Amino acid sequence: MDATIAGILALDGLSNGAVYALLALATVLVFAVTRVIFIPQGEFVAFAALTLALLQAGRVPGTVWFLLVLAAAVALQDLVHGLRHRAGAATLAKQALRTLAGPVAVSLLAVWAAPRQWPLLAQAALTVALVTPFGALLYRLAYESLADASVLVLLIVSVGVHFALVGLGLFFFGAEGFRNPSFWDARFALGPLALSGQTVIVFAASIGLIVGLWLFFEKSLAGKALRATAVNRLGARLMGISTSSAGRLSFTMAAFIGALSGLLIGPTTTVFYDSGFLIGLKGFVAAVFAGLASYPLALVGALGVGLLEAYGSFWSSPYKEVIVFSAILPVLLWRSLRDPHGEDH
């Protein structure tokens, strides 16, 4: 391996690591606020990439019907809960309208826009609008009633949600894989290295979102409420912060980050309905490196995962995934020895 090859591999690893960093930050955010180890984070990535690909083909994406089914399930759950507590008809109607209005509106827009084949950036914005509502809906359907359960119970629920989303993804998207067009086809010479426009967009989008998250948590009232919930859920409740709203917001942000990651990674690899698991798992490895608690360490861990994957594929391509996921073992051992703790109650 000479310096040129090492540089190419480093650039590729940092590009992938920038996407993994977004997923790691989303994983840390969700765990800090809700104590949910969100295994299905990668499904948002796959759904976004597939949605954009189908819009590019002029077809109505399965995301539309998936979103409507999920919104209807949440509305039905709210109706049953309201009837049990003898809520009035007006209250039930308002709740159903709040649940269904957004998903129905964006779904109708997608059905109208799909055959018209909008420009790529407009299709990307529509993709984000379709995938982002999945976060809050999944939280309300699967996690909200278990908000006070143990971390182990929430992890088991996450595994079940992951398998359900993979199966439903196959039903709504089919088994065909897609590769999206690049958002920028320019090429730049960086010494002996060639830097693509898509790589520049990946770095710019990742840095922009990380800075945006920092500003959100530091400057906005909603961000401070999420931080308070992450530090002490009971204390946040006593101060009037709705932990349910905090959970919905954190899942919505995770879905948005996953959708953006899907748009960034779609032009670099062929994405199938089940591709999100491996992609999300690499973000999870980076989050574990950070102890599911530190955003800066999650960023460092994600870049390390990207570099390890790139160099691992050069040394032994068939075992690159084994190399990446084996790296979690010494991290877990180090974390266990450094921060011993008792059983979660």
ZADO-1210 file (C-alpha; in nm, 4 decimals, padded with zeros to 6 digits):
<atoms>
<atom x="00.0000" y="00.0000" z="00.0000" code="MET" pos="1"/>
<atom x="00.1508" y="00.3321" z="-00.1058" code="ASP" pos="2"/>
<atom x="00.0561" y="00.6827" z="00.0089" code="ALA" pos="3"/>
<atom x="-00.1873" y="00.7375" z="-00.2788" code="THR" pos="4"/>
<atom x="-00.3872" y="00.4231" z="-00.2032" code="ILE" pos="5"/>
<atom x="-00.3822" y="00.5067" z="00.1681" code="ALA" pos="6"/>
<atom x="-00.5171" y="00.8539" z="00.0903" code="GLY" pos="7"/>
<atom x="-00.7941" y="00.7176" z="-00.1317" code="ILE" pos="8"/>
<atom x="-00.8968" y="00.4720" z="00.1386" code="LEU" pos="9"/>
<atom x="-00.8852" y="00.7444" z="00.4050" code="ALA" pos="10"/>
<atom x="-01.1047" y="00.9738" z="00.1960" code="LEU" pos="11"/>
<atom x="-01.3540" y="00.6934" z="00.1343" code="ASP" pos="12"/>
<atom x="-01.3524" y="00.6002" z="00.5033" code="GLY" pos="13"/>
<atom x="-01.4074" y="00.9578" z="00.6190" code="LEU" pos="14"/>
<atom x="-01.6915" y="01.0004" z="00.3679" code="SER" pos="15"/>
<atom x="-01.8693" y="00.6901" z="00.4981" code="ASN" pos="16"/>
<atom x="-01.7810" y="00.7852" z="00.8542" code="GLY" pos="17"/>
<atom x="-01.9546" y="01.1216" z="00.8116" code="ALA" pos="18"/>
<atom x="-02.2805" y="00.9388" z="00.7349" code="VAL" pos="19"/>
<atom x="-02.2258" y="00.6937" z="01.0210" code="TYR" pos="20"/>
<atom x="-02.1700" y="00.9947" z="01.2463" code="ALA" pos="21"/>
<atom x="-02.5211" y="01.1206" z="01.1739" code="LEU" pos="22"/>
<atom x="-02.6685" y="00.7807" z="01.2593" code="LEU" pos="23"/>
<atom x="-02.4565" y="00.7587" z="01.5740" code="ALA" pos="24"/>
<atom x="-02.5746" y="01.1027" z="01.6862" code="LEU" pos="25"/>
<atom x="-02.9363" y="00.9989" z="01.6267" code="ALA" pos="26"/>
<atom x="-02.8828" y="00.6792" z="01.8281" code="THR" pos="27"/>
<atom x="-02.7277" y="00.8710" z="02.1181" code="VAL" pos="28"/>
<atom x="-03.0077" y="01.1300" z="02.1063" code="LEU" pos="29"/>
<atom x="-03.2867" y="00.8720" z="02.1190" code="VAL" pos="30"/>
<atom x="-03.1201" y="00.6719" z="02.3972" code="PHE" pos="31"/>
<atom x="-03.0420" y="00.9791" z="02.6066" code="ALA" pos="32"/>
<atom x="-03.4004" y="01.1064" z="02.5938" code="VAL" pos="33"/>
<atom x="-03.6019" y="00.7807" z="02.5945" code="THR" pos="34"/>
<atom x="-03.3537" y="00.5053" z="02.7034" code="ARG" pos="35"/>
<atom x="-03.4441" y="00.3225" z="02.3805" code="VAL" pos="36"/>
<atom x="-03.1584" y="00.1502" z="02.1973" code="ILE" pos="37"/>
<atom x="-03.3138" y="00.2197" z="01.8590" code="PHE" pos="38"/>
<atom x="-03.2118" y="-00.0750" z="01.6416" code="ILE" pos="39"/>
<atom x="-03.4344" y="00.0273" z="01.3440" code="PRO" pos="40"/>
<atom x="-03.2498" y="00.3577" z="01.2853" code="GLN" pos="41"/>
<atom x="-03.1068" y="00.2171" z="00.9618" code="GLY" pos="42"/>
<atom x="-03.4540" y="00.1465" z="00.8237" code="GLU" pos="43"/>
<atom x="-03.5099" y="00.5209" z="00.7841" code="PHE" pos="44"/>
<atom x="-03.1954" y="00.5284" z="00.5697" code="VAL" pos="45"/>
<atom x="-03.3184" y="00.2497" z="00.3410" code="ALA" pos="46"/>
<atom x="-03.6712" y="00.3914" z="00.3165" code="PHE" pos="47"/>
<atom x="-03.5395" y="00.7341" z="00.2144" code="ALA" pos="48"/>
<atom x="-03.3038" y="00.5953" z="-00.0505" code="ALA" pos="49"/>
<atom x="-03.5760" y="00.3715" z="-00.1962" code="LEU" pos="50"/>
<atom x="-03.8342" y="00.6507" z="-00.1875" code="THR" pos="51"/>
<atom x="-03.6097" y="00.8845" z="-00.3855" code="LEU" pos="52"/>
<atom x="-03.5273" y="00.6089" z="-00.6343" code="ALA" pos="53"/>
<atom x="-03.8960" y="00.5390" z="-00.7016" code="LEU" pos="54"/>
<atom x="-03.9718" y="00.9099" z="-00.7369" code="LEU" pos="55"/>
<atom x="-03.6874" y="00.9274" z="-00.9880" code="GLN" pos="56"/>
<atom x="-03.8566" y="00.6478" z="-01.1831" code="ALA" pos="57"/>
<atom x="-04.1864" y="00.8379" z="-01.1845" code="GLY" pos="58"/>
<atom x="-04.3560" y="00.5831" z="-00.9585" code="ARG" pos="59"/>
<atom x="-04.5519" y="00.6406" z="-00.6392" code="VAL" pos="60"/>
<atom x="-04.3215" y="00.5078" z="-00.3642" code="PRO" pos="61"/>
<atom x="-04.4445" y="00.2448" z="-00.1201" code="GLY" pos="62"/>
<atom x="-04.3559" y="00.4929" z="00.1538" code="THR" pos="63"/>
<atom x="-04.6889" y="00.6659" z="00.0834" code="VAL" pos="64"/>
<atom x="-04.9008" y="00.3604" z="00.1634" code="TRP" pos="65"/>
<atom x="-04.6710" y="00.2560" z="00.4492" code="PHE" pos="66"/>
<atom x="-04.7062" y="00.6008" z="00.6073" code="LEU" pos="67"/>
<atom x="-05.0846" y="00.5989" z="00.5725" code="LEU" pos="68"/>
<atom x="-05.1119" y="00.2513" z="00.7273" code="VAL" pos="69"/>
<atom x="-04.8905" y="00.3539" z="01.0182" code="LEU" pos="70"/>
<atom x="-05.0849" y="00.6774" z="01.0757" code="ALA" pos="71"/>
<atom x="-05.4156" y="00.4868" z="01.0654" code="ALA" pos="72"/>
<atom x="-05.2814" y="00.2366" z="01.3217" code="ALA" pos="73"/>
<atom x="-05.1809" y="00.5192" z="01.5570" code="VAL" pos="74"/>
<atom x="-05.5190" y="00.6900" z="01.5086" code="ALA" pos="75"/>
<atom x="-05.6960" y="00.3632" z="01.5899" code="LEU" pos="76"/>
<atom x="-05.4820" y="00.3186" z="01.9002" code="GLN" pos="77"/>
<atom x="-05.5703" y="00.6702" z="02.0126" code="ASP" pos="78"/>
<atom x="-05.9395" y="00.6018" z="01.9483" code="LEU" pos="79"/>
<atom x="-05.9341" y="00.2858" z="02.1620" code="VAL" pos="80"/>
<atom x="-05.7468" y="00.4694" z="02.4382" code="HIS" pos="81"/>
<atom x="-05.9948" y="00.7585" z="02.4259" code="GLY" pos="82"/>
<atom x="-06.2982" y="00.5299" z="02.4403" code="LEU" pos="83"/>
<atom x="-06.1532" y="00.3482" z="02.7419" code="ARG" pos="84"/>
<atom x="-06.1160" y="00.6814" z="02.9203" code="HIS" pos="85"/>
<atom x="-06.4576" y="00.8016" z="02.7983" code="ARG" pos="86"/>
<atom x="-06.3245" y="01.1000" z="02.6047" code="ALA" pos="87"/>
<atom x="-06.5743" y="01.3147" z="02.4195" code="GLY" pos="88"/>
<atom x="-06.6383" y="01.2903" z="02.0463" code="ALA" pos="89"/>
<atom x="-06.4861" y="01.6326" z="01.9848" code="ALA" pos="90"/>
<atom x="-06.1678" y="01.5358" z="02.1669" code="THR" pos="91"/>
<atom x="-06.1404" y="01.2110" z="01.9707" code="LEU" pos="92"/>
<atom x="-06.1942" y="01.3946" z="01.6425" code="ALA" pos="93"/>
<atom x="-05.9261" y="01.6532" z="01.7216" code="LYS" pos="94"/>
<atom x="-05.6805" y="01.3809" z="01.8170" code="GLN" pos="95"/>
<atom x="-05.7480" y="01.1876" z="01.4953" code="ALA" pos="96"/>
<atom x="-05.7102" y="01.5061" z="01.2895" code="LEU" pos="97"/>
<atom x="-05.3755" y="01.5878" z="01.4517" code="ARG" pos="98"/>
<atom x="-05.2520" y="01.2347" z="01.3827" code="THR" pos="99"/>
<atom x="-05.3737" y="01.1994" z="01.0248" code="LEU" pos="100"/>
<atom x="-05.3512" y="01.5511" z="00.8789" code="ALA" pos="101"/>
<atom x="-04.9767" y="01.5632" z="00.8191" code="GLY" pos="102"/>
<atom x="-04.9274" y="01.2101" z="00.6784" code="PRO" pos="103"/>
<atom x="-05.2369" y="01.2370" z="00.4548" code="VAL" pos="104"/>
<atom x="-05.1319" y="01.5779" z="00.3188" code="ALA" pos="105"/>
<atom x="-04.7752" y="01.4740" z="00.2331" code="VAL" pos="106"/>
<atom x="-04.8985" y="01.1425" z="00.0891" code="SER" pos="107"/>
<atom x="-05.1440" y="01.3191" z="-00.1433" code="LEU" pos="108"/>
<atom x="-04.8663" y="01.5536" z="-00.2515" code="LEU" pos="109"/>
<atom x="-04.6403" y="01.2564" z="-00.3279" code="ALA" pos="110"/>
<atom x="-04.9103" y="01.0783" z="-00.5301" code="VAL" pos="111"/>
<atom x="-04.9650" y="01.3963" z="-00.7327" code="TRP" pos="112"/>
<atom x="-04.5943" y="01.4759" z="-00.7766" code="ALA" pos="113"/>
<atom x="-04.4538" y="01.1283" z="-00.8547" code="ALA" pos="114"/>
<atom x="-04.5576" y="01.1052" z="-01.2237" code="PRO" pos="115"/>
<atom x="-04.4508" y="01.4661" z="-01.2840" code="ARG" pos="116"/>
<atom x="-04.0870" y="01.3825" z="-01.2004" code="GLN" pos="117"/>
<atom x="-03.9846" y="01.6958" z="-01.0174" code="TRP" pos="118"/>
<atom x="-03.6172" y="01.8077" z="-01.0104" code="PRO" pos="119"/>
<atom x="-03.3860" y="01.5989" z="-00.7938" code="LEU" pos="120"/>
<atom x="-03.3656" y="01.8465" z="-00.5052" code="LEU" pos="121"/>
<atom x="-03.7450" y="01.8802" z="-00.4908" code="ALA" pos="122"/>
<atom x="-03.7798" y="01.5020" z="-00.4875" code="GLN" pos="123"/>
<atom x="-03.5222" y="01.4852" z="-00.2083" code="ALA" pos="124"/>
<atom x="-03.7231" y="01.7361" z="-00.0025" code="ALA" pos="125"/>
<atom x="-04.0409" y="01.5352" z="-00.0631" code="LEU" pos="126"/>
<atom x="-03.8586" y="01.2188" z="00.0437" code="THR" pos="127"/>
<atom x="-03.7568" y="01.3782" z="00.3729" code="VAL" pos="128"/>
<atom x="-04.1153" y="01.4965" z="00.4262" code="ALA" pos="129"/>
<atom x="-04.2430" y="01.1411" z="00.3715" code="LEU" pos="130"/>
<atom x="-03.9927" y="00.9602" z="00.5935" code="VAL" pos="131"/>
<atom x="-03.9645" y="01.2035" z="00.8876" code="THR" pos="132"/>
<atom x="-04.3207" y="01.1426" z="01.0239" code="PRO" pos="133"/>
<atom x="-04.2342" y="00.7743" z="01.0694" code="PHE" pos="134"/>
<atom x="-04.0329" y="00.8639" z="01.3794" code="GLY" pos="135"/>
<atom x="-04.3114" y="01.0082" z="01.5945" code="ALA" pos="136"/>
<atom x="-04.5637" y="00.7517" z="01.4680" code="LEU" pos="137"/>
<atom x="-04.3366" y="00.4598" z="01.5592" code="LEU" pos="138"/>
<atom x="-04.2761" y="00.6077" z="01.9022" code="TYR" pos="139"/>
<atom x="-04.6471" y="00.6494" z="01.9693" code="ARG" pos="140"/>
<atom x="-04.7328" y="00.3048" z="01.8406" code="LEU" pos="141"/>
<atom x="-04.4557" y="00.0952" z="01.9973" code="ALA" pos="142"/>
<atom x="-04.2763" y="00.2870" z="02.2733" code="TYR" pos="143"/>
<atom x="-04.4874" y="00.5574" z="02.4354" code="GLU" pos="144"/>
<atom x="-04.6923" y="00.3219" z="02.6532" code="SER" pos="145"/>
<atom x="-04.3674" y="00.1536" z="02.7661" code="LEU" pos="146"/>
<atom x="-04.1812" y="00.4752" z="02.8461" code="ALA" pos="147"/>
<atom x="-04.1124" y="00.3669" z="03.2057" code="ASP" pos="148"/>
<atom x="-04.0107" y="00.0090" z="03.1219" code="ALA" pos="149"/>
<atom x="-03.6561" y="-00.1176" z="03.1702" code="SER" pos="150"/>
<atom x="-03.3860" y="-00.0723" z="02.9063" code="VAL" pos="151"/>
<atom x="-03.3948" y="-00.4471" z="02.8371" code="LEU" pos="152"/>
<atom x="-03.7691" y="-00.4431" z="02.7629" code="VAL" pos="153"/>
<atom x="-03.7261" y="-00.1424" z="02.5345" code="LEU" pos="154"/>
<atom x="-03.4403" y="-00.3199" z="02.3556" code="LEU" pos="155"/>
<atom x="-03.6589" y="-00.6264" z="02.2961" code="ILE" pos="156"/>
<atom x="-03.9303" y="-00.4001" z="02.1556" code="VAL" pos="157"/>
<atom x="-03.6715" y="-00.2371" z="01.9268" code="SER" pos="158"/>
<atom x="-03.5683" y="-00.5761" z="01.7901" code="VAL" pos="159"/>
<atom x="-03.9330" y="-00.6569" z="01.7205" code="GLY" pos="160"/>
<atom x="-03.9894" y="-00.3196" z="01.5519" code="VAL" pos="161"/>
<atom x="-03.6810" y="-00.3789" z="01.3367" code="HIS" pos="162"/>
<atom x="-03.8044" y="-00.7149" z="01.2087" code="PHE" pos="163"/>
<atom x="-04.1519" y="-00.5721" z="01.1490" code="ALA" pos="164"/>
<atom x="-04.0117" y="-00.2802" z="00.9481" code="LEU" pos="165"/>
<atom x="-03.7902" y="-00.5095" z="00.7398" code="VAL" pos="166"/>
<atom x="-04.0859" y="-00.7332" z="00.6546" code="GLY" pos="167"/>
<atom x="-04.3111" y="-00.4385" z="00.5773" code="LEU" pos="168"/>
<atom x="-04.0307" y="-00.2815" z="00.3744" code="GLY" pos="169"/>
<atom x="-04.0212" y="-00.5908" z="00.1547" code="LEU" pos="170"/>
<atom x="-04.3991" y="-00.5724" z="00.1125" code="PHE" pos="171"/>
<atom x="-04.4151" y="-00.2010" z="00.0275" code="PHE" pos="172"/>
<atom x="-04.0885" y="-00.1618" z="-00.1686" code="PHE" pos="173"/>
<atom x="-04.0239" y="-00.5067" z="-00.3138" code="GLY" pos="174"/>
<atom x="-03.6939" y="-00.6939" z="-00.3326" code="ALA" pos="175"/>
<atom x="-03.5407" y="-00.4817" z="-00.6095" code="GLU" pos="176"/>
<atom x="-03.2376" y="-00.2678" z="-00.5233" code="GLY" pos="177"/>
<atom x="-03.1806" y="00.0901" z="-00.6415" code="PHE" pos="178"/>
<atom x="-02.8888" y="00.3286" z="-00.6723" code="ARG" pos="179"/>
<atom x="-02.9681" y="00.6998" z="-00.6799" code="ASN" pos="180"/>
<atom x="-02.8049" y="00.9636" z="-00.8987" code="PRO" pos="181"/>
<atom x="-02.5419" y="01.1918" z="-00.7484" code="SER" pos="182"/>
<atom x="-02.6529" y="01.5366" z="-00.6372" code="PHE" pos="183"/>
<atom x="-02.3366" y="01.6916" z="-00.7831" code="TRP" pos="184"/>
<atom x="-02.1287" y="01.5338" z="-01.0593" code="ASP" pos="185"/>
<atom x="-01.8283" y="01.7668" z="-01.0324" code="ALA" pos="186"/>
<atom x="-01.4761" y="01.6297" z="-00.9797" code="ARG" pos="187"/>
<atom x="-01.1961" y="01.8065" z="-00.7937" code="PHE" pos="188"/>
<atom x="-00.8261" y="01.7272" z="-00.7871" code="ALA" pos="189"/>
<atom x="-00.6814" y="01.7142" z="-00.4377" code="LEU" pos="190"/>
<atom x="-00.3178" y="01.6340" z="-00.5081" code="GLY" pos="191"/>
<atom x="-00.3114" y="01.2721" z="-00.6242" code="PRO" pos="192"/>
<atom x="-00.6699" y="01.2243" z="-00.5022" code="LEU" pos="193"/>
<atom x="-00.9929" y="01.2875" z="-00.6929" code="ALA" pos="194"/>
<atom x="-01.2696" y="01.4375" z="-00.4809" code="LEU" pos="195"/>
<atom x="-01.6238" y="01.3950" z="-00.6146" code="SER" pos="196"/>
<atom x="-01.8973" y="01.6513" z="-00.5739" code="GLY" pos="197"/>
<atom x="-02.1104" y="01.3941" z="-00.3895" code="GLN" pos="198"/>
<atom x="-01.8342" y="01.3525" z="-00.1299" code="THR" pos="199"/>
<atom x="-01.8245" y="01.7292" z="-00.0803" code="VAL" pos="200"/>
<atom x="-02.2014" y="01.7279" z="-00.0286" code="ILE" pos="201"/>
<atom x="-02.1721" y="01.4436" z="00.2256" code="VAL" pos="202"/>
<atom x="-01.9139" y="01.6358" z="00.4293" code="PHE" pos="203"/>
<atom x="-02.1003" y="01.9669" z="00.4011" code="ALA" pos="204"/>
<atom x="-02.4371" y="01.8161" z="00.4952" code="ALA" pos="205"/>
<atom x="-02.2900" y="01.6236" z="00.7890" code="SER" pos="206"/>
<atom x="-02.1050" y="01.9248" z="00.9261" code="ILE" pos="207"/>
<atom x="-02.4085" y="02.1472" z="00.8725" code="GLY" pos="208"/>
<atom x="-02.6413" y="01.9077" z="01.0535" code="LEU" pos="209"/>
<atom x="-02.3987" y="01.8600" z="01.3429" code="ILE" pos="210"/>
<atom x="-02.3684" y="02.2379" z="01.3840" code="VAL" pos="211"/>
<atom x="-02.7461" y="02.2681" z="01.3545" code="GLY" pos="212"/>
<atom x="-02.7956" y="02.0097" z="01.6292" code="LEU" pos="213"/>
<atom x="-02.5513" y="02.1925" z="01.8536" code="TRP" pos="214"/>
<atom x="-02.7358" y="02.5215" z="01.8008" code="LEU" pos="215"/>
<atom x="-03.0702" y="02.3475" z="01.8582" code="PHE" pos="216"/>
<atom x="-02.9627" y="02.2028" z="02.1934" code="PHE" pos="217"/>
<atom x="-02.7821" y="02.5177" z="02.3075" code="GLU" pos="218"/>
<atom x="-03.0157" y="02.7934" z="02.1908" code="LYS" pos="219"/>
<atom x="-03.3725" y="02.6635" z="02.1528" code="SER" pos="220"/>
<atom x="-03.6252" y="02.5990" z="02.4282" code="LEU" pos="221"/>
<atom x="-03.7198" y="02.2605" z="02.2768" code="ALA" pos="222"/>
<atom x="-03.3538" y="02.1586" z="02.2678" code="GLY" pos="223"/>
<atom x="-03.3057" y="02.2532" z="02.6307" code="LYS" pos="224"/>
<atom x="-03.6185" y="02.0541" z="02.7194" code="ALA" pos="225"/>
<atom x="-03.4681" y="01.7483" z="02.5485" code="LEU" pos="226"/>
<atom x="-03.1434" y="01.7971" z="02.7393" code="ARG" pos="227"/>
<atom x="-03.3334" y="01.8244" z="03.0673" code="ALA" pos="228"/>
<atom x="-03.5255" y="01.5050" z="02.9898" code="THR" pos="229"/>
<atom x="-03.2000" y="01.3273" z="02.9066" code="ALA" pos="230"/>
<atom x="-03.0432" y="01.4328" z="03.2370" code="VAL" pos="231"/>
<atom x="-03.3388" y="01.3538" z="03.4647" code="ASN" pos="232"/>
<atom x="-03.6783" y="01.2365" z="03.3364" code="ARG" pos="233"/>
<atom x="-03.8525" y="01.2753" z="03.6724" code="LEU" pos="234"/>
<atom x="-03.7032" y="01.6199" z="03.7301" code="GLY" pos="235"/>
<atom x="-03.8125" y="01.7252" z="03.3816" code="ALA" pos="236"/>
<atom x="-04.1690" y="01.6147" z="03.4559" code="ARG" pos="237"/>
<atom x="-04.1691" y="01.8087" z="03.7835" code="LEU" pos="238"/>
<atom x="-04.0596" y="02.1194" z="03.5913" code="MET" pos="239"/>
<atom x="-04.3551" y="02.0827" z="03.3533" code="GLY" pos="240"/>
<atom x="-04.1718" y="01.9228" z="03.0588" code="ILE" pos="241"/>
<atom x="-04.3745" y="01.6548" z="02.8820" code="SER" pos="242"/>
<atom x="-04.1544" y="01.3487" z="02.8511" code="THR" pos="243"/>
<atom x="-04.3968" y="01.2064" z="02.5940" code="SER" pos="244"/>
<atom x="-04.3514" y="01.5136" z="02.3737" code="SER" pos="245"/>
<atom x="-03.9757" y="01.4898" z="02.4256" code="ALA" pos="246"/>
<atom x="-03.9822" y="01.1265" z="02.3129" code="GLY" pos="247"/>
<atom x="-04.1852" y="01.2101" z="02.0030" code="ARG" pos="248"/>
<atom x="-03.9518" y="01.4957" z="01.9143" code="LEU" pos="249"/>
<atom x="-03.6388" y="01.2835" z="01.9596" code="SER" pos="250"/>
<atom x="-03.7804" y="01.0086" z="01.7342" code="PHE" pos="251"/>
<atom x="-03.8863" y="01.2686" z="01.4762" code="THR" pos="252"/>
<atom x="-03.5329" y="01.4088" z="01.4736" code="MET" pos="253"/>
<atom x="-03.3898" y="01.0566" z="01.4435" code="ALA" pos="254"/>
<atom x="-03.6154" y="00.9880" z="01.1442" code="ALA" pos="255"/>
<atom x="-03.5110" y="01.3179" z="00.9828" code="PHE" pos="256"/>
<atom x="-03.1425" y="01.2357" z="01.0327" code="ILE" pos="257"/>
<atom x="-03.2005" y="00.8858" z="00.8947" code="GLY" pos="258"/>
<atom x="-03.3803" y="01.0255" z="00.5902" code="ALA" pos="259"/>
<atom x="-03.0989" y="01.2707" z="00.5222" code="LEU" pos="260"/>
<atom x="-02.8441" y="00.9911" z="00.5627" code="SER" pos="261"/>
<atom x="-03.0356" y="00.7820" z="00.3100" code="GLY" pos="262"/>
<atom x="-03.0182" y="01.0651" z="00.0567" code="LEU" pos="263"/>
<atom x="-02.6432" y="01.0995" z="00.1141" code="LEU" pos="264"/>
<atom x="-02.5594" y="00.7307" z="00.0943" code="ILE" pos="265"/>
<atom x="-02.7990" y="00.6405" z="-00.1891" code="GLY" pos="266"/>
<atom x="-02.5636" y="00.7516" z="-00.4717" code="PRO" pos="267"/>
<atom x="-02.2691" y="00.5544" z="-00.3296" code="THR" pos="268"/>
<atom x="-02.4213" y="00.2062" z="-00.3014" code="THR" pos="269"/>
<atom x="-02.7163" y="-00.0021" z="-00.4159" code="THR" pos="270"/>
<atom x="-02.9829" y="00.0005" z="-00.1443" code="VAL" pos="271"/>
<atom x="-03.2332" y="-00.2795" z="-00.0844" code="PHE" pos="272"/>
<atom x="-03.5259" y="-00.2952" z="00.1572" code="TYR" pos="273"/>
<atom x="-03.3043" y="-00.4596" z="00.4216" code="ASP" pos="274"/>
<atom x="-02.9828" y="-00.2628" z="00.3619" code="SER" pos="275"/>
<atom x="-03.0540" y="-00.0266" z="00.6484" code="GLY" pos="276"/>
<atom x="-02.9693" y="-00.2811" z="00.9167" code="PHE" pos="277"/>
<atom x="-02.5962" y="-00.3026" z="00.8410" code="LEU" pos="278"/>
<atom x="-02.5710" y="00.0725" z="00.7824" code="ILE" pos="279"/>
<atom x="-02.7504" y="00.1535" z="01.1064" code="GLY" pos="280"/>
<atom x="-02.5490" y="-00.1058" z="01.2960" code="LEU" pos="281"/>
<atom x="-02.2270" y="00.0732" z="01.2053" code="LYS" pos="282"/>
<atom x="-02.3734" y="00.3915" z="01.3485" code="GLY" pos="283"/>
<atom x="-02.4646" y="00.1921" z="01.6593" code="PHE" pos="284"/>
<atom x="-02.1043" y="00.0684" z="01.6936" code="VAL" pos="285"/>
<atom x="-01.9913" y="00.4318" z="01.6913" code="ALA" pos="286"/>
<atom x="-02.2574" y="00.5211" z="01.9501" code="ALA" pos="287"/>
<atom x="-02.1390" y="00.2362" z="02.1749" code="VAL" pos="288"/>
<atom x="-01.7875" y="00.3769" z="02.1497" code="PHE" pos="289"/>
<atom x="-01.9366" y="00.6943" z="02.2992" code="ALA" pos="290"/>
<atom x="-02.1131" y="00.4998" z="02.5718" code="GLY" pos="291"/>
<atom x="-02.4484" y="00.6037" z="02.4200" code="LEU" pos="292"/>
<atom x="-02.3967" y="00.9333" z="02.5977" code="ALA" pos="293"/>
<atom x="-02.1384" y="01.1614" z="02.4323" code="SER" pos="294"/>
<atom x="-02.2025" y="01.3320" z="02.1000" code="TYR" pos="295"/>
<atom x="-01.8354" y="01.4266" z="02.0347" code="PRO" pos="296"/>
<atom x="-01.7186" y="01.0711" z="02.1091" code="LEU" pos="297"/>
<atom x="-01.9917" y="00.9365" z="01.8808" code="ALA" pos="298"/>
<atom x="-01.8525" y="01.1538" z="01.6010" code="LEU" pos="299"/>
<atom x="-01.4987" y="01.0301" z="01.6646" code="VAL" pos="300"/>
<atom x="-01.6186" y="00.6695" z="01.6835" code="GLY" pos="301"/>
<atom x="-01.8095" y="00.7024" z="01.3542" code="ALA" pos="302"/>
<atom x="-01.5048" y="00.8351" z="01.1706" code="LEU" pos="303"/>
<atom x="-01.3036" y="00.5493" z="01.3191" code="GLY" pos="304"/>
<atom x="-01.5628" y="00.2969" z="01.1989" code="VAL" pos="305"/>
<atom x="-01.5519" y="00.4476" z="00.8503" code="GLY" pos="306"/>
<atom x="-01.1721" y="00.4281" z="00.8356" code="LEU" pos="307"/>
<atom x="-01.1692" y="00.0742" z="00.9743" code="LEU" pos="308"/>
<atom x="-01.4232" y="-00.0326" z="00.7127" code="GLU" pos="309"/>
<atom x="-01.2264" y="00.1265" z="00.4274" code="ALA" pos="310"/>
<atom x="-00.8908" y="-00.0231" z="00.5236" code="TYR" pos="311"/>
<atom x="-01.0522" y="-00.3530" z="00.6198" code="GLY" pos="312"/>
<atom x="-01.2054" y="-00.3821" z="00.2718" code="SER" pos="313"/>
<atom x="-00.8580" y="-00.3304" z="00.1227" code="PHE" pos="314"/>
<atom x="-00.6872" y="-00.5885" z="00.3402" code="TRP" pos="315"/>
<atom x="-00.9633" y="-00.8497" z="00.3319" code="SER" pos="316"/>
<atom x="-01.2795" y="-00.7477" z="00.1479" code="SER" pos="317"/>
<atom x="-01.4868" y="-01.0598" z="00.2377" code="PRO" pos="318"/>
<atom x="-01.4256" y="-00.9952" z="00.6084" code="TYR" pos="319"/>
<atom x="-01.4650" y="-00.6182" z="00.6234" code="LYS" pos="320"/>
<atom x="-01.7947" y="-00.6407" z="00.8135" code="GLU" pos="321"/>
<atom x="-01.6422" y="-00.8885" z="01.0581" code="VAL" pos="322"/>
<atom x="-01.3520" y="-00.6513" z="01.1170" code="ILE" pos="323"/>
<atom x="-01.5833" y="-00.3560" z="01.1811" code="VAL" pos="324"/>
<atom x="-01.8225" y="-00.5342" z="01.4153" code="PHE" pos="325"/>
<atom x="-01.5444" y="-00.7159" z="01.6003" code="SER" pos="326"/>
<atom x="-01.4131" y="-00.3752" z="01.7009" code="ALA" pos="327"/>
<atom x="-01.7128" y="-00.3392" z="01.9329" code="ILE" pos="328"/>
<atom x="-01.5895" y="-00.6202" z="02.1591" code="LEU" pos="329"/>
<atom x="-01.2857" y="-00.4430" z="02.3111" code="PRO" pos="330"/>
<atom x="-01.4948" y="-00.1255" z="02.3415" code="VAL" pos="331"/>
<atom x="-01.7648" y="-00.3105" z="02.5364" code="LEU" pos="332"/>
<atom x="-01.4998" y="-00.4752" z="02.7568" code="LEU" pos="333"/>
<atom x="-01.3358" y="-00.1408" z="02.8234" code="TRP" pos="334"/>
<atom x="-01.6704" y="00.0209" z="02.9027" code="ARG" pos="335"/>
<atom x="-01.7670" y="-00.2652" z="03.1335" code="SER" pos="336"/>
<atom x="-01.4416" y="-00.2424" z="03.3292" code="LEU" pos="337"/>
<atom x="-01.4415" y="00.1381" z="03.3371" code="ARG" pos="338"/>
<atom x="-01.8070" y="00.1919" z="03.4336" code="ASP" pos="339"/>
<atom x="-01.9368" y="-00.1113" z="03.6257" code="PRO" pos="340"/>
<atom x="-02.3014" y="-00.0778" z="03.7272" code="HIS" pos="341"/>
<atom x="-02.5798" y="-00.2839" z="03.8700" code="GLY" pos="342"/>
<atom x="-02.8879" y="-00.4249" z="03.7025" code="GLU" pos="343"/>
<atom x="-03.1283" y="-00.1734" z="03.5532" code="ASP" pos="344"/>
<atom x="-03.4612" y="-00.1453" z="03.7391" code="HIS" pos="345"/>
</atoms>
